[in-house]
Amino acid sequence: MANKLQTSIRAYAADNIQIKRFLRVEDAQQLFHIEDEVLLIVALSADALYQLPRTTLIHQKKMEDYMKHLYKVPNTSKYVQKKYVRIGEGSITYSIGHHRFIEMARAAGAVYKINEGTGGTVLINIDIFDEYMEQFREEAIPMKHPLFGPAKGE
């Protein structure tokens, strides 16, 4: 017997799925696995900290973007910012296939080979690669029917 699919996509949407843009400090601690004082320092560095009269909120997207290059040193509670990544990690970070990532890194001049003759390691400088990626950025296109009208007085 075949299963009958629902005709509406709303039938598959879960009611309890919520995507939060802002997190309280306690929620961010659980999400990022960082102690309270370190979390506040990192959030301040990421420009993701919003202080309200009785509440401190952290902008989740800004925090994640800032922390994507941070690496937790094993057996310590220290975080360091990575400057170089391996090919596999870089292709995951940028959501690009391995071969395409290697091509783009070579074009950017961001490839470093260590112990080349003995099956060594290839590292990619993410600062140089980020600058190279900016040339592919497309300009914003104005919407045909904007959601909000022009502000009064404009």
N, CA, C and O atoms as a GROMACS GRO file, in nm:
protein
  616
    1MET      N    1   0.084  -0.118   0.000
    1MET     CA    2   0.000   0.000   0.000
    1MET      C    3   0.089   0.124   0.000
    1MET      O    4   0.182   0.133   0.080
    2ALA      N    5   0.062   0.216  -0.086
    2ALA     CA    6   0.141   0.339  -0.098
    2ALA      C    7   0.094   0.442   0.002
    2ALA      O    8  -0.024   0.449   0.038
    3ASN      N    9   0.188   0.522   0.047
    3ASN     CA   10   0.154   0.632   0.137
    3ASN      C   11   0.102   0.748   0.056
    3ASN      O   12   0.155   0.780  -0.051
    4LYS      N   13   0.000   0.812   0.106
    4LYS     CA   14  -0.056   0.929   0.038
    4LYS      C   15   0.011   1.053   0.096
    4LYS      O   16   0.010   1.074   0.217
    5LEU      N   17   0.068   1.134   0.009
    5LEU     CA   18   0.135   1.256   0.051
    5LEU      C   19   0.034   1.369   0.068
    5LEU      O   20  -0.068   1.374  -0.001
    6GLN      N   21   0.065   1.459   0.158
    6GLN     CA   22  -0.020   1.575   0.179
    6GLN      C   23  -0.003   1.671   0.061
    6GLN      O   24   0.107   1.683   0.006
    7THR      N   25  -0.108   1.738   0.023
    7THR     CA   26  -0.102   1.830  -0.090
    7THR      C   27  -0.048   1.967  -0.051
    7THR      O   28  -0.010   2.045  -0.138
    8SER      N   29  -0.045   1.996   0.076
    8SER     CA   30   0.002   2.126   0.121
    8SER      C   31   0.135   2.109   0.193
    8SER      O   32   0.155   2.012   0.267
    9ILE      N   33   0.226   2.202   0.171
    9ILE     CA   34   0.354   2.198   0.240
    9ILE      C   35   0.338   2.227   0.388
    9ILE      O   36   0.423   2.187   0.468
   10ARG      N   37   0.232   2.294   0.425
   10ARG     CA   38   0.209   2.326   0.566
   10ARG      C   39   0.187   2.201   0.650
   10ARG      O   40   0.207   2.203   0.771
   11ALA      N   41   0.145   2.094   0.587
   11ALA     CA   42   0.123   1.969   0.661
   11ALA      C   43   0.255   1.913   0.712
   11ALA      O   44   0.256   1.840   0.811
   12TYR      N   45   0.366   1.947   0.648
   12TYR     CA   46   0.496   1.895   0.687
   12TYR      C   47   0.570   1.988   0.781
   12TYR      O   48   0.671   1.948   0.840
   13ALA      N   49   0.525   2.109   0.797
   13ALA     CA   50   0.592   2.205   0.883
   13ALA      C   51   0.567   2.169   1.029
   13ALA      O   52   0.454   2.144   1.070
   14ALA      N   53   0.674   2.168   1.106
   14ALA     CA   54   0.661   2.139   1.248
   14ALA      C   55   0.626   2.268   1.322
   14ALA      O   56   0.679   2.375   1.291
   15ASP      N   57   0.537   2.257   1.417
   15ASP     CA   58   0.493   2.375   1.491
   15ASP      C   59   0.600   2.425   1.588
   15ASP      O   60   0.604   2.544   1.620
   16ASN      N   61   0.685   2.334   1.635
   16ASN     CA   62   0.780   2.373   1.739
   16ASN      C   63   0.913   2.423   1.683
   16ASN      O   64   1.003   2.454   1.762
   17ILE      N   65   0.930   2.432   1.551
   17ILE     CA   66   1.054   2.481   1.494
   17ILE      C   67   1.052   2.634   1.495
   17ILE      O   68   0.965   2.697   1.434
   18GLN      N   69   1.149   2.692   1.565
   18GLN     CA   70   1.160   2.837   1.570
   18GLN      C   71   1.306   2.874   1.549
   18GLN      O   72   1.395   2.816   1.611
   19ILE      N   73   1.330   2.968   1.463
   19ILE     CA   74   1.464   3.015   1.440
   19ILE      C   75   1.476   3.149   1.510
   19ILE      O   76   1.407   3.245   1.476
   20LYS      N   77   1.563   3.155   1.609
   20LYS     CA   78   1.579   3.277   1.687
   20LYS      C   79   1.695   3.358   1.631
   20LYS      O   80   1.801   3.303   1.599
   21ARG      N   81   1.673   3.487   1.619
   21ARG     CA   82   1.781   3.575   1.576
   21ARG      C   83   1.865   3.620   1.695
   21ARG      O   84   1.986   3.640   1.683
   22PHE      N   85   1.800   3.635   1.810
   22PHE     CA   86   1.869   3.681   1.929
   22PHE      C   87   1.858   3.575   2.037
   22PHE      O   88   1.754   3.510   2.052
   23LEU      N   89   1.965   3.557   2.112
   23LEU     CA   90   1.969   3.459   2.220
   23LEU      C   91   2.000   3.529   2.350
   23LEU      O   92   2.071   3.629   2.354
   24ARG      N   93   1.945   3.474   2.458
   24ARG     CA   94   1.987   3.520   2.590
   24ARG      C   95   2.123   3.458   2.619
   24ARG      O   96   2.163   3.363   2.552
   25VAL      N   97   2.193   3.511   2.717
   25VAL     CA   98   2.328   3.465   2.748
   25VAL      C   99   2.329   3.317   2.783
   25VAL      O  100   2.418   3.244   2.740
   26GLU      N  101   2.231   3.271   2.860
   26GLU     CA  102   2.226   3.131   2.901
   26GLU      C  103   2.209   3.038   2.780
   26GLU      O  104   2.273   2.933   2.771
   27ASP      N  105   2.122   3.079   2.687
   27ASP     CA  106   2.101   2.998   2.567
   27ASP      C  107   2.225   2.995   2.479
   27ASP      O  108   2.260   2.892   2.421
   28ALA      N  109   2.293   3.109   2.469
   28ALA     CA  110   2.414   3.116   2.388
   28ALA      C  111   2.526   3.032   2.449
   28ALA      O  112   2.606   2.973   2.377
   29GLN      N  113   2.532   3.027   2.583
   29GLN     CA  114   2.632   2.943   2.649
   29GLN      C  115   2.612   2.797   2.612
   29GLN      O  116   2.709   2.726   2.584
   30GLN      N  117   2.489   2.752   2.611
   30GLN     CA  118   2.460   2.613   2.576
   30GLN      C  119   2.488   2.587   2.428
   30GLN      O  120   2.538   2.480   2.393
   31LEU      N  121   2.457   2.682   2.343
   31LEU     CA  122   2.476   2.663   2.199
   31LEU      C  123   2.623   2.660   2.161
   31LEU      O  124   2.666   2.575   2.084
   32PHE      N  125   2.702   2.754   2.214
   32PHE     CA  126   2.842   2.766   2.175
   32PHE      C  127   2.938   2.695   2.271
   32PHE      O  128   3.057   2.686   2.241
   33HIS      N  129   2.890   2.645   2.384
   33HIS     CA  130   2.973   2.573   2.482
   33HIS      C  131   3.089   2.660   2.531
   33HIS      O  132   3.205   2.619   2.529
   34ILE      N  133   3.055   2.782   2.574
   34ILE     CA  134   3.155   2.876   2.622
   34ILE      C  135   3.110   2.928   2.758
   34ILE      O  136   2.990   2.942   2.784
   35GLU      N  137   3.208   2.956   2.846
   35GLU     CA  138   3.174   3.013   2.976
   35GLU      C  139   3.120   3.155   2.960
   35GLU      O  140   3.135   3.217   2.856
   36ASP      N  141   3.056   3.203   3.066
   36ASP     CA  142   2.984   3.331   3.063
   36ASP      C  143   3.074   3.449   3.025
   36ASP      O  144   3.041   3.523   2.932
   37GLU      N  145   3.186   3.467   3.096
   37GLU     CA  146   3.270   3.585   3.070
   37GLU      C  147   3.336   3.579   2.933
   37GLU      O  148   3.352   3.682   2.868
   38VAL      N  149   3.376   3.460   2.888
   38VAL     CA  150   3.436   3.446   2.756
   38VAL      C  151   3.332   3.474   2.647
   38VAL      O  152   3.362   3.538   2.546
   39LEU      N  153   3.210   3.427   2.669
   39LEU     CA  154   3.102   3.449   2.573
   39LEU      C  155   3.077   3.598   2.554
   39LEU      O  156   3.061   3.644   2.441
   40LEU      N  157   3.072   3.673   2.663
   40LEU     CA  158   3.047   3.817   2.653
   40LEU      C  159   3.160   3.890   2.581
   40LEU      O  160   3.136   3.984   2.506
   41ILE      N  161   3.284   3.846   2.604
   41ILE     CA  162   3.399   3.908   2.537
   41ILE      C  163   3.394   3.880   2.386
   41ILE      O  164   3.416   3.970   2.305
   42VAL      N  165   3.365   3.755   2.351
   42VAL     CA  166   3.359   3.718   2.209
   42VAL      C  167   3.242   3.789   2.141
   42VAL      O  168   3.255   3.836   2.028
   43ALA      N  169   3.127   3.796   2.209
   43ALA     CA  170   3.010   3.863   2.152
   43ALA      C  171   3.037   4.012   2.131
   43ALA      O  172   2.994   4.070   2.032
   44LEU      N  173   3.108   4.073   2.224
   44LEU     CA  174   3.144   4.214   2.210
   44LEU      C  175   3.239   4.234   2.092
   44LEU      O  176   3.226   4.330   2.017
   45SER      N  177   3.334   4.143   2.076
   45SER     CA  178   3.427   4.150   1.963
   45SER      C  179   3.356   4.132   1.830
   45SER      O  180   3.393   4.193   1.730
   46ALA      N  181   3.252   4.048   1.831
   46ALA     CA  182   3.176   4.020   1.709
   46ALA      C  183   3.072   4.128   1.680
   46ALA      O  184   3.003   4.121   1.578
   47ASP      N  185   3.060   4.226   1.767
   47ASP     CA  186   2.957   4.330   1.755
   47ASP      C  187   2.818   4.266   1.756
   47ASP      O  188   2.729   4.309   1.682
   48ALA      N  189   2.802   4.164   1.840
   48ALA     CA  190   2.676   4.090   1.847
   48ALA      C  191   2.608   4.106   1.982
   48ALA      O  192   2.508   4.039   2.009
   49LEU      N  193   2.660   4.193   2.067
   49LEU     CA  194   2.608   4.208   2.202
   49LEU      C  195   2.513   4.327   2.207
   49LEU      O  196   2.548   4.438   2.168
   50TYR      N  197   2.391   4.303   2.255
   50TYR     CA  198   2.289   4.406   2.268
   50TYR      C  199   2.246   4.412   2.413
   50TYR      O  200   2.192   4.316   2.467
   51GLN      N  201   2.270   4.526   2.477
   51GLN     CA  202   2.238   4.543   2.618
   51GLN      C  203   2.109   4.623   2.630
   51GLN      O  204   2.104   4.740   2.594
   52LEU      N  205   2.006   4.557   2.682
   52LEU     CA  206   1.879   4.623   2.710
   52LEU      C  207   1.875   4.654   2.859
   52LEU      O  208   1.963   4.608   2.932
   53PRO      N  209   1.776   4.731   2.908
   53PRO     CA  210   1.777   4.768   3.049
   53PRO      C  211   1.790   4.650   3.147
   53PRO      O  212   1.864   4.660   3.244
   54ARG      N  213   1.721   4.540   3.122
   54ARG     CA  214   1.728   4.426   3.215
   54ARG      C  215   1.776   4.297   3.149
   54ARG      O  216   1.786   4.194   3.214
   55THR      N  217   1.806   4.303   3.022
   55THR     CA  218   1.838   4.182   2.948
   55THR      C  219   1.959   4.205   2.858
   55THR      O  220   1.977   4.312   2.802
   56THR      N  221   2.040   4.102   2.847
   56THR     CA  222   2.151   4.103   2.752
   56THR      C  223   2.120   4.002   2.643
   56THR      O  224   2.095   3.885   2.671
   57LEU      N  225   2.120   4.048   2.518
   57LEU     CA  226   2.091   3.961   2.405
   57LEU      C  227   2.214   3.951   2.315
   57LEU      O  228   2.296   4.042   2.308
   58ILE      N  229   2.224   3.837   2.247
   58ILE     CA  230   2.335   3.812   2.154
   58ILE      C  231   2.275   3.779   2.018
   58ILE      O  232   2.191   3.689   2.007
   59HIS      N  233   2.318   3.849   1.915
   59HIS     CA  234   2.271   3.824   1.778
   59HIS      C  235   2.338   3.697   1.728
   59HIS      O  236   2.460   3.692   1.712
   60GLN      N  237   2.258   3.594   1.703
   60GLN     CA  238   2.311   3.462   1.673
   60GLN      C  239   2.390   3.458   1.542
   60GLN      O  240   2.497   3.399   1.538
   61LYS      N  241   2.340   3.519   1.436
   61LYS     CA  242   2.407   3.514   1.305
   61LYS      C  243   2.542   3.583   1.309
   61LYS      O  244   2.640   3.531   1.256
   62LYS      N  245   2.548   3.702   1.372
   62LYS     CA  246   2.675   3.773   1.382
   62LYS      C  247   2.776   3.692   1.462
   62LYS      O  248   2.894   3.686   1.427
   63MET      N  249   2.728   3.628   1.568
   63MET     CA  250   2.816   3.548   1.653
   63MET      C  251   2.869   3.427   1.576
   63MET      O  252   2.988   3.395   1.584
   64GLU      N  253   2.783   3.360   1.502
   64GLU     CA  254   2.826   3.243   1.425
   64GLU      C  255   2.924   3.282   1.315
   64GLU      O  256   3.022   3.211   1.291
   65ASP      N  257   2.898   3.394   1.248
   65ASP     CA  258   2.990   3.440   1.144
   65ASP      C  259   3.128   3.473   1.202
   65ASP      O  260   3.230   3.444   1.140
   66TYR      N  261   3.130   3.532   1.320
   66TYR     CA  262   3.256   3.567   1.383
   66TYR      C  263   3.330   3.442   1.430
   66TYR      O  264   3.453   3.435   1.421
   67MET      N  265   3.255   3.345   1.480
   67MET     CA  266   3.318   3.227   1.540
   67MET      C  267   3.353   3.119   1.438
   67MET      O  268   3.411   3.017   1.476
   68LYS      N  269   3.321   3.138   1.312
   68LYS     CA  270   3.347   3.030   1.216
   68LYS      C  271   3.496   3.004   1.199
   68LYS      O  272   3.534   2.894   1.159
   69HIS      N  273   3.580   3.102   1.228
   69HIS     CA  274   3.724   3.082   1.215
   69HIS      C  275   3.792   3.059   1.350
   69HIS      O  276   3.915   3.052   1.358
   70LEU      N  277   3.714   3.049   1.457
   70LEU     CA  278   3.773   3.023   1.588
   70LEU      C  279   3.787   2.874   1.610
   70LEU      O  280   3.704   2.795   1.563
   71TYR      N  281   3.889   2.834   1.680
   71TYR     CA  282   3.917   2.694   1.704
   71TYR      C  283   3.945   2.676   1.852
   71TYR      O  284   4.024   2.749   1.910
   72LYS      N  285   3.879   2.578   1.914
   72LYS     CA  286   3.900   2.551   2.056
   72LYS      C  287   4.020   2.459   2.071
   72LYS      O  288   4.024   2.350   2.013
   73VAL      N  289   4.117   2.502   2.148
   73VAL     CA  290   4.237   2.422   2.172
   73VAL      C  291   4.199   2.305   2.262
   73VAL      O  292   4.142   2.327   2.368
   74PRO      N  293   4.229   2.180   2.220
   74PRO     CA  294   4.191   2.064   2.302
   74PRO      C  295   4.252   2.069   2.442
   74PRO      O  296   4.363   2.118   2.461
   75ASN      N  297   4.179   2.017   2.539
   75ASN     CA  298   4.219   2.007   2.680
   75ASN      C  299   4.239   2.143   2.746
   75ASN      O  300   4.297   2.149   2.855
   76THR      N  301   4.193   2.249   2.685
   76THR     CA  302   4.197   2.381   2.748
   76THR      C  303   4.065   2.450   2.720
   76THR      O  304   3.980   2.397   2.648
   77SER      N  305   4.048   2.566   2.776
   77SER     CA  306   3.926   2.642   2.748
   77SER      C  307   3.957   2.762   2.659
   77SER      O  308   3.882   2.859   2.657
   78LYS      N  309   4.069   2.756   2.585
   78LYS     CA  310   4.111   2.869   2.503
   78LYS      C  311   4.060   2.855   2.360
   78LYS      O  312   4.053   2.745   2.305
   79TYR      N  313   4.025   2.968   2.302
   79TYR     CA  314   3.985   2.974   2.162
   79TYR      C  315   4.088   3.058   2.089
   79TYR      O  316   4.128   3.165   2.136
   80VAL      N  317   4.132   3.011   1.974
   80VAL     CA  318   4.224   3.088   1.892
   80VAL      C  319   4.162   3.105   1.754
   80VAL      O  320   4.085   3.021   1.708
   81GLN      N  321   4.198   3.213   1.690
   81GLN     CA  322   4.144   3.237   1.556
   81GLN      C  323   4.237   3.172   1.455
   81GLN      O  324   4.358   3.195   1.455
   82LYS      N  325   4.179   3.090   1.371
   82LYS     CA  326   4.257   3.020   1.269
   82LYS      C  327   4.290   3.115   1.156
   82LYS      O  328   4.207   3.196   1.113
   83LYS      N  329   4.412   3.104   1.108
   83LYS     CA  330   4.453   3.182   0.992
   83LYS      C  331   4.465   3.092   0.871
   83LYS      O  332   4.449   3.137   0.757
   84TYR      N  333   4.494   2.964   0.894
   84TYR     CA  334   4.510   2.867   0.787
   84TYR      C  335   4.418   2.749   0.810
   84TYR      O  336   4.397   2.708   0.925
   85VAL      N  337   4.362   2.694   0.703
   85VAL     CA  338   4.278   2.575   0.712
   85VAL      C  339   4.325   2.474   0.608
   85VAL      O  340   4.389   2.510   0.509
   86ARG      N  341   4.292   2.348   0.632
   86ARG     CA  342   4.320   2.245   0.532
   86ARG      C  343   4.211   2.249   0.426
   86ARG      O  344   4.109   2.316   0.443
   87ILE      N  345   4.232   2.176   0.318
   87ILE     CA  346   4.139   2.180   0.205
   87ILE      C  347   4.001   2.131   0.246
   87ILE      O  348   3.901   2.194   0.211
   88GLY      N  349   3.993   2.020   0.317
   88GLY     CA  350   3.864   1.965   0.357
   88GLY      C  351   3.784   2.060   0.444
   88GLY      O  352   3.665   2.080   0.424
   89GLU      N  353   3.852   2.118   0.543
   89GLU     CA  354   3.785   2.211   0.634
   89GLU      C  355   3.741   2.338   0.560
   89GLU      O  356   3.633   2.391   0.587
   90GLY      N  357   3.824   2.386   0.469
   90GLY     CA  358   3.790   2.506   0.393
   90GLY      C  359   3.672   2.483   0.300
   90GLY      O  360   3.586   2.570   0.285
   91SER      N  361   3.668   2.366   0.238
   91SER     CA  362   3.556   2.338   0.147
   91SER      C  363   3.426   2.325   0.223
   91SER      O  364   3.320   2.359   0.171
   92ILE      N  365   3.431   2.276   0.347
   92ILE     CA  366   3.311   2.269   0.430
   92ILE      C  367   3.271   2.409   0.475
   92ILE      O  368   3.153   2.444   0.472
   93THR      N  369   3.368   2.489   0.517
   93THR     CA  370   3.339   2.624   0.566
   93THR      C  371   3.273   2.710   0.459
   93THR      O  372   3.178   2.783   0.487
   94TYR      N  373   3.323   2.702   0.337
   94TYR     CA  374   3.272   2.786   0.229
   94TYR      C  375   3.166   2.716   0.144
   94TYR      O  376   3.115   2.776   0.049
   95SER      N  377   3.133   2.593   0.176
   95SER     CA  378   3.032   2.514   0.102
   95SER      C  379   3.066   2.507  -0.047
   95SER      O  380   2.982   2.528  -0.134
   96ILE      N  381   3.192   2.475  -0.073
   96ILE     CA  382   3.242   2.460  -0.210
   96ILE      C  383   3.304   2.320  -0.218
   96ILE      O  384   3.360   2.272  -0.119
   97GLY      N  385   3.295   2.256  -0.332
   97GLY     CA  386   3.357   2.126  -0.351
   97GLY      C  387   3.509   2.133  -0.338
   97GLY      O  388   3.568   2.240  -0.355
   98HIS      N  389   3.573   2.019  -0.307
   98HIS     CA  390   3.718   2.015  -0.285
   98HIS      C  391   3.795   2.070  -0.405
   98HIS      O  392   3.881   2.157  -0.389
   99HIS      N  393   3.766   2.019  -0.524
   99HIS     CA  394   3.844   2.059  -0.641
   99HIS      C  395   3.822   2.206  -0.675
   99HIS      O  396   3.917   2.276  -0.711
  100ARG      N  397   3.701   2.252  -0.664
  100ARG     CA  398   3.672   2.394  -0.692
  100ARG      C  399   3.740   2.482  -0.588
  100ARG      O  400   3.792   2.589  -0.621
  101PHE      N  401   3.742   2.438  -0.462
  101PHE     CA  402   3.807   2.514  -0.355
  101PHE      C  403   3.957   2.524  -0.382
  101PHE      O  404   4.016   2.631  -0.363
  102ILE      N  405   4.019   2.414  -0.426
  102ILE     CA  406   4.162   2.416  -0.456
  102ILE      C  407   4.191   2.512  -0.572
  102ILE      O  408   4.286   2.590  -0.566
  103GLU      N  409   4.109   2.506  -0.677
  103GLU     CA  410   4.127   2.595  -0.792
  103GLU      C  411   4.119   2.741  -0.749
  103GLU      O  412   4.203   2.822  -0.788
  104MET      N  413   4.018   2.774  -0.670
  104MET     CA  414   3.999   2.912  -0.628
  104MET      C  415   4.111   2.958  -0.535
  104MET      O  416   4.156   3.072  -0.544
  105ALA      N  417   4.157   2.869  -0.446
  105ALA     CA  418   4.266   2.904  -0.355
  105ALA      C  419   4.395   2.929  -0.432
  105ALA      O  420   4.472   3.020  -0.400
  106ARG      N  421   4.420   2.848  -0.535
  106ARG     CA  422   4.539   2.870  -0.619
  106ARG      C  423   4.528   3.001  -0.694
  106ARG      O  424   4.626   3.075  -0.705
  107ALA      N  425   4.410   3.031  -0.747
  107ALA     CA  426   4.390   3.157  -0.819
  107ALA      C  427   4.408   3.277  -0.726
  107ALA      O  428   4.455   3.382  -0.768
  108ALA      N  429   4.372   3.259  -0.599
  108ALA     CA  430   4.386   3.368  -0.502
  108ALA      C  431   4.529   3.382  -0.453
  108ALA      O  432   4.566   3.485  -0.397
  109GLY      N  433   4.611   3.280  -0.474
  109GLY     CA  434   4.748   3.282  -0.422
  109GLY      C  435   4.752   3.257  -0.273
  109GLY      O  436   4.840   3.308  -0.204
  110ALA      N  437   4.658   3.178  -0.223
  110ALA     CA  438   4.647   3.154  -0.080
  110ALA      C  439   4.695   3.015  -0.038
  110ALA      O  440   4.674   2.974   0.076
  111VAL      N  441   4.760   2.941  -0.129
  111VAL     CA  442   4.800   2.803  -0.101
  111VAL      C  443   4.942   2.801  -0.045
  111VAL      O  444   5.032   2.866  -0.097
  112TYR      N  445   4.960   2.726   0.063
  112TYR     CA  446   5.090   2.704   0.124
  112TYR      C  447   5.112   2.553   0.133
  112TYR      O  448   5.029   2.482   0.188
  113LYS      N  449   5.225   2.505   0.078
  113LYS     CA  450   5.257   2.362   0.083
  113LYS      C  451   5.372   2.342   0.181
  113LYS      O  452   5.475   2.408   0.172
  114ILE      N  453   5.352   2.249   0.274
  114ILE     CA  454   5.452   2.218   0.375
  114ILE      C  455   5.500   2.075   0.352
  114ILE      O  456   5.418   1.986   0.332
  115ASN      N  457   5.632   2.052   0.353
  115ASN     CA  458   5.692   1.920   0.328
  115ASN      C  459   5.639   1.863   0.197
  115ASN      O  460   5.581   1.755   0.194
  116GLU      N  461   5.659   1.937   0.092
  116GLU     CA  462   5.600   1.905  -0.038
  116GLU      C  463   5.642   1.768  -0.091
  116GLU      O  464   5.560   1.698  -0.149
  117GLY      N  465   5.767   1.728  -0.074
  117GLY     CA  466   5.815   1.603  -0.131
  117GLY      C  467   5.773   1.479  -0.055
  117GLY      O  468   5.776   1.370  -0.112
  118THR      N  469   5.735   1.491   0.071
  118THR     CA  470   5.706   1.374   0.154
  118THR      C  471   5.557   1.358   0.180
  118THR      O  472   5.518   1.312   0.288
  119GLY      N  473   5.473   1.396   0.085
  119GLY     CA  474   5.329   1.384   0.107
  119GLY      C  475   5.282   1.477   0.216
  119GLY      O  476   5.204   1.438   0.303
  120GLY      N  477   5.328   1.599   0.212
  120GLY     CA  478   5.305   1.696   0.317
  120GLY      C  479   5.163   1.750   0.324
  120GLY      O  480   5.068   1.686   0.278
  121THR      N  481   5.152   1.866   0.381
  121THR     CA  482   5.023   1.927   0.409
  121THR      C  483   5.003   2.051   0.322
  121THR      O  484   5.097   2.125   0.295
  122VAL      N  485   4.880   2.071   0.279
  122VAL     CA  486   4.845   2.191   0.203
  122VAL      C  487   4.755   2.276   0.292
  122VAL      O  488   4.652   2.230   0.340
  123LEU      N  489   4.795   2.400   0.314
  123LEU     CA  490   4.717   2.493   0.396
  123LEU      C  491   4.672   2.610   0.310
  123LEU      O  492   4.740   2.651   0.216
  124ILE      N  493   4.556   2.663   0.343
  124ILE     CA  494   4.498   2.777   0.272
  124ILE      C  495   4.487   2.894   0.369
  124ILE      O  496   4.431   2.878   0.478
  125ASN      N  497   4.538   3.010   0.332
  125ASN     CA  498   4.526   3.130   0.413
  125ASN      C  499   4.386   3.187   0.392
  125ASN      O  500   4.353   3.232   0.282
  126ILE      N  501   4.304   3.185   0.497
  126ILE     CA  502   4.164   3.225   0.480
  126ILE      C  503   4.147   3.376   0.463
  126ILE      O  504   4.048   3.420   0.406
  127ASP      N  505   4.242   3.456   0.513
  127ASP     CA  506   4.233   3.600   0.493
  127ASP      C  507   4.247   3.635   0.344
  127ASP      O  508   4.169   3.715   0.291
  128ILE      N  509   4.346   3.576   0.279
  128ILE     CA  510   4.366   3.601   0.136
  128ILE      C  511   4.249   3.545   0.057
  128ILE      O  512   4.203   3.608  -0.038
  129PHE      N  513   4.201   3.426   0.096
  129PHE     CA  514   4.090   3.363   0.025
  129PHE      C  515   3.962   3.446   0.038
  129PHE      O  516   3.887   3.460  -0.058
  130ASP      N  517   3.938   3.503   0.158
  130ASP     CA  518   3.819   3.588   0.178
  130ASP      C  519   3.824   3.711   0.087
  130ASP      O  520   3.722   3.750   0.028
  131GLU      N  521   3.941   3.773   0.076
  131GLU     CA  522   3.955   3.890  -0.012
  131GLU      C  523   3.927   3.851  -0.157
  131GLU      O  524   3.863   3.926  -0.230
  132TYR      N  525   3.975   3.734  -0.197
  132TYR     CA  526   3.952   3.686  -0.334
  132TYR      C  527   3.803   3.661  -0.358
  132TYR      O  528   3.752   3.690  -0.465
  133MET      N  529   3.735   3.606  -0.258
  133MET     CA  530   3.593   3.573  -0.272
  133MET      C  531   3.506   3.698  -0.289
  133MET      O  532   3.400   3.691  -0.350
  134GLU      N  533   3.550   3.811  -0.237
  134GLU     CA  534   3.472   3.934  -0.244
  134GLU      C  535   3.450   3.981  -0.388
  134GLU      O  536   3.354   4.054  -0.415
  135GLN      N  537   3.537   3.941  -0.481
  135GLN     CA  538   3.519   3.984  -0.620
  135GLN      C  539   3.397   3.918  -0.684
  135GLN      O  540   3.348   3.966  -0.786
  136PHE      N  541   3.348   3.810  -0.625
  136PHE     CA  542   3.232   3.740  -0.680
  136PHE      C  543   3.100   3.790  -0.622
  136PHE      O  544   2.994   3.740  -0.658
  137ARG      N  545   3.108   3.884  -0.533
  137ARG     CA  546   2.987   3.936  -0.468
  137ARG      C  547   2.903   4.014  -0.569
  137ARG      O  548   2.955   4.096  -0.645
  138GLU      N  549   2.774   3.988  -0.569
  138GLU     CA  550   2.682   4.057  -0.659
  138GLU      C  551   2.615   4.172  -0.584
  138GLU      O  552   2.587   4.162  -0.465
  139GLU      N  553   2.590   4.278  -0.657
  139GLU     CA  554   2.523   4.393  -0.598
  139GLU      C  555   2.377   4.360  -0.572
  139GLU      O  556   2.317   4.277  -0.640
  140ALA      N  557   2.320   4.425  -0.473
  140ALA     CA  558   2.180   4.404  -0.439
  140ALA      C  559   2.091   4.460  -0.550
  140ALA      O  560   2.119   4.566  -0.606
  141ILE      N  561   1.986   4.388  -0.580
  141ILE     CA  562   1.890   4.431  -0.682
  141ILE      C  563   1.765   4.479  -0.611
  141ILE      O  564   1.709   4.406  -0.529
  142PRO      N  565   1.719   4.601  -0.641
  142PRO     CA  566   1.597   4.649  -0.573
  142PRO      C  567   1.477   4.563  -0.610
  142PRO      O  568   1.464   4.517  -0.723
  143MET      N  569   1.390   4.543  -0.513
  143MET     CA  570   1.272   4.461  -0.534
  143MET      C  571   1.172   4.535  -0.622
  143MET      O  572   1.161   4.658  -0.616
  144LYS      N  573   1.099   4.459  -0.702
  144LYS     CA  574   0.998   4.519  -0.789
  144LYS      C  575   0.884   4.576  -0.705
  144LYS      O  576   0.834   4.685  -0.733
  145HIS      N  577   0.844   4.503  -0.602
  145HIS     CA  578   0.739   4.546  -0.510
  145HIS      C  579   0.795   4.537  -0.368
  145HIS      O  580   0.782   4.433  -0.304
  146PRO      N  581   0.858   4.645  -0.318
  146PRO     CA  582   0.921   4.639  -0.186
  146PRO      C  583   0.819   4.612  -0.076
  146PRO      O  584   0.702   4.650  -0.085
  147LEU      N  585   0.867   4.547   0.029
  147LEU     CA  586   0.781   4.514   0.142
  147LEU      C  587   0.739   4.638   0.218
  147LEU      O  588   0.627   4.647   0.268
  148PHE      N  589   0.830   4.735   0.227
  148PHE     CA  590   0.801   4.857   0.301
  148PHE      C  591   0.815   4.975   0.206
  148PHE      O  592   0.904   4.977   0.121
  149GLY      N  593   0.726   5.072   0.221
  149GLY     CA  594   0.732   5.191   0.137
  149GLY      C  595   0.840   5.285   0.187
  149GLY      O  596   0.900   5.261   0.292
  150PRO      N  597   0.866   5.391   0.112
  150PRO     CA  598   0.966   5.489   0.158
  150PRO      C  599   0.918   5.555   0.287
  150PRO      O  600   0.799   5.571   0.310
  151ALA      N  601   1.014   5.593   0.368
  151ALA     CA  602   0.981   5.659   0.495
  151ALA      C  603   0.917   5.795   0.467
  151ALA      O  604   0.940   5.856   0.363
  152LYS      N  605   0.836   5.840   0.561
  152LYS     CA  606   0.768   5.969   0.544
  152LYS      C  607   0.871   6.080   0.537
  152LYS      O  608   0.969   6.081   0.611
  153GLY      N  609   0.847   6.172   0.446
  153GLY     CA  610   0.939   6.284   0.430
  153GLY      C  611   1.046   6.258   0.325
  153GLY      O  612   1.128   6.346   0.299
  154GLU      N  613   1.047   6.141   0.264
  154GLU     CA  614   1.148   6.112   0.162
  154GLU      C  615   1.086   6.115   0.025
  154GLU      O  616   1.155   6.093  -0.074
   0.00000   0.00000   0.00000
